Amino acid sequence: MSSSPTPTERENKDKEDRAREAEEQAKLPYKWTQTIQDLDITVAVPSNLRGKDIVVDMTKTKLKVGVKGQEPFIDGPLPHEIHPSESTWTLEPTSSGKDISIHLDKTNKQQWWASVTTNAPYLLDTSKIQPENSKLGDLDGETRGMVEKMMYDQRQKEMGKPTSEEQGKLELLEKFKKSHPEMDFSNAKMG
């Protein structure tokens, strides 16, 4: 009978997985980062290249990045759709040459990507991504409402006051009491 890993074993496994992912990502001909809303890719190229030498084709579902006449650095279907009209690329000078910087605006702003393209040789474990803190204003209406309710309930608990759900139950009980004045509620316990 196998038991679940201890916290130390789980932590060690996570460290090994992160190290493996970092090693795999370092082998790619590009570097990439993402937020829940967008994805940024950087490809180092020689300093003698100009914008007209670069090929960047972006569609909703596909990305190709390379130098004209050479094998592309990236060429494949995207794992999820992007907004091509909101996505951009630039050629920027660096201390060691130039970078092709690509910014992809995700269509689904609630989804992490495991890779830049579906044919990428390595995938990230998106369940281990630690998202950056976000502002309430960045959330859609439904999610924002849920988060605000949770924050309200947390504050109420900290002050020893009833949560929104508990308040609803108390209001329901008060209505019931008013509807049934003949009943004795003096020994009623809320639990």
Summary of the structure (lengths in Angstrom):
residues: 191
radius of gyration: 26.4
end to end distance: 39.0
largest distance: 91.4
contacts: 431
relative contact order: 0.12
helix: 35%
strand: 24%
